[in-house]
Structure formats: structure tokens, C-alpha cells
Amino acid sequence: MPLVRTWQLIAVSAVSGLALSAATVAAAGPWDSGQRKAERDKAASWSRTGGADHGTDGAAALPEAAPSAPGVLAGLHPAGAGDATGGQAVAADSGALAAALRPLLADPALGTVRSASVIDTATGTVLFEAGAREPMTPASTVKIATASAALAALGPDHRIRTTVTPGAGPGQIVLVGGGDPSLTAKKKAPAGSGGSLVALAADTAQALKAAGTDTVALGYDDSLYTGPAVHPIGDNPNLAPVTALTADEGRPDESFSGPVKRSQDPSRDTARAFAALLAERGVKVTGEPARAKAAAGAVPLAATLSPPLAGLVERMLTYSDNDIAEALARQTALASGAPASFDGVAQATGPRLAALGVDTAGSRFADGSGLGRADKVSAGLLTALLARAADPQRPELRPVLTGLPVAGFTGTLRGRNSGTSPAAGLLRAKTGTLTGVNTLAGTVLDPTGRLLAFAFLTANTPDAGAAEKGLDKLAAAVATAS
């Protein structure tokens, strides 16, 4: 089920006064909540009617598209461009914005170190900044960088393959992991489309039976990823060991969100699940699945694909999904010729972002999820990446914007800037929370209809709840005072 797009939210907000009664958000898998109070709230799934026949009364009539709202986005024209009425776009008032933000940024709830950056995405004009070049621990807002690097490296249409190949000897097959974080062994995927072990088992059984084989020895190959599988912070219920062959994010129960004790060997457990699925389809698997190496150049018997990378990025950002984040970071490393490991992620992410023309000075990307405190980015880097994602010349980066949660409505922002907040429905942002660290970065429409990017990073905050409220006030001020 597709996530709601930025232009849809803007249009509905402008035309219907934020009456988003038809909003759709897929229950797209888990989001990280390791030390993240705000991100433990379960994101709801709302149904949407669509594809209906509007205004036709005959059975033979063809369905018509729902009426659009032309001209709603006229206010988003770059500075100097004529608006829908032939006038000039109104420039953002940086003086009013600074006057609104400075006292809010001084709130003691925001800790002892704060940095801020607000820019006009259409022009790149800096509207407000305070310590905007100072590298700080970003927590989960680093996922904006993870998403940008992956999309730049691989493109939004890239899919990750999980395959089954013939083994070294007769009657042997190998399940080969490609690092698909959407891979599931459930008969009904809990998070929408993705790689399916069920479908892969069905196709594999069909291919084996066509070749006259009904008994096999199963090996599994997770060698695509290297280095330690466990995050440097240690065993954590918010992230499974990072392997190239993991089904259902290593969750041993029926959950698909929130913290839970994870499998200590996701690759082996995935292979066991696959063996059981083969048995259900009439193919006997002898012995226990064992690690094996797929033969180079072997033609797969069957394959299953992840959703396009754009969909994985959107799911990761909306629900702050750590497992997807670490998988995408490794895919970036592989595409860059670096090892698919935490070290390889550190080597590959910065150069990929620098190639987008943003200043990465002082940055460090020790992981893809932001669970580690060794990550360092600046508020200015985050707003620059958001501006790149809004650039019409970089459509491959658009999922960075469309995946951001919507204030008051979706994902990790469903309960923030909600209700009567002036930012409800207009603000999209990635949250970030570690003990003593609270961050928020995203986009918002200002009163003139211009799209602004903002980032607020804080450290040494005494109370997470109070810090989140302070960040929400800052973001709402960007929506109203600029």
C-alpha cells in the first residue's frame, strides 16, 4: 500500500483545511524505539477509497479519475517565478522567523547544546541558523542521510534479490541472501509487498519437481555481508543482528513493530523456516540447513524481490525502522565498492553524500540507523540533503521527502504537532531520540506556501518528553512565523 505523498498532503491541506479523512498509511513494519519514547507509538493504518467512478451512472461508462486540485501548489514556485495570478512569489521573512525561533531555542528543556538550520528549499537561501555547521549526534535523523546515500547509489527502482541456486552436488540447493530487509516467512506479509519466502519456496518446489527432485539438502549463504553482525552498542531489542539473510527482522513472534528480543542467528532461523516451507510443498529437506557458498555464476532456480528501494526508504523513514536502515546502508557500501559492514558503511556514506554537493565536513556515519552515538552530522547537512530531495533535478531522491512522517497523522509524528497545531498536516519530519539527545529534521510549508527545510539538534537534554515539546514548538514556529 503506498504511503501518502508530499504533494497529496499539501493539496488536501490547502483545499480541505487539513481534512485528511482519507489519508492512507500502510502498517509498514517496525520502527525503532531503542531509547525512543516518541517512536514507540503504534502507527495506525487508515483505509482509503480510491479508483471509484466519480459522476458516472451507466455500467458501460469507464471509471474516471478523482478530480484534482489545479493551482494549489502555485505558492511553491522559486523566488522570482510568477505565481498562478502573474504576481511574484512572496519571499520568506527571515527576520520574523529569527524573532520567533531564538526564544524557543533558548528553552532549557533543549539541553546545553543546540543547533538549528532553516533554509528555503527552492533557492537554498539560509533563513535561520545557529551552530548549523557543528557536528552533533543525530540519533535517528541520520536516517535522512542513510536514505539519501542509498538512493543516490542505487536509484529508487532498485530491488534486492533473495535467490535459491543449485548446490555443489546432486540434490543440494543453497538459499542465498541479498540483504532484503523486507523478507518475510509469513504467509500474509505484515508490512505489505516485499520479498516472500513463501513464494520463493513455492517456485523452488515447482522447479525441483519439474527436474524430478523431491529430496534436497539445504545450504544457506549469507556471506554478502561481512564484519560483526551485532551493532557496536551490543545486543538490542530494537535491531536484529545484521545479516544478508534475515526474515521478519529476526522477530521470533508475530510482532512487526516495537522492541522485542531478536533471533541471535537470523540466517540460520531463516533457512529453517525455508526448509519447513519446502516440506509443506512436498520437498523433503534432509538434515539441518548448513552454511554453504553459492557457486559463482550459478543460475537461480527461483528468486524473490524486495519492493523498490523507494518503498523501503519510505517505510524506514515513516516508522524509523532500524533494520531497514542498516540494510540500506550496507547496500550503499556494496554499490560503492566498500565492504558490507559497519566499517564499510562509514567508508561509503560520506562520499556518496558529498557527491550530491553537500558539505559533509565533520560528519561521521558509524551506522545507518542512528542507534550509535558515534554518528555525527550537522543541522546544515540535514537541511541541505532535504533541499536536494526537493530539487526537481533530483527526482531519484524524492522518497526522502515522501517517506517523512506527517505531523499529527502518520508514523512517529502521529501524536506530535497534532490536533489544532498550526503545523498539523503541513509538517513532515524525522524524529531522533537517544538518552540526552533529541532531534527533529524535515520540511514544512510556510504561510506563503514555500517549502522550507529545517533541522534542530540538541544534546544533554534533561527530559525527553519536555525536549520533544520544545522541538515541536520550534517546528511549528517555522510553519507559522516565516
Order of alpha helices (4+ residues) and beta strands (2+ residues): alpha-alpha-beta-beta-alpha-beta-beta-alpha-beta-alpha-beta-beta-beta-alpha-alpha-alpha-alpha-alpha-beta-beta-beta-alpha
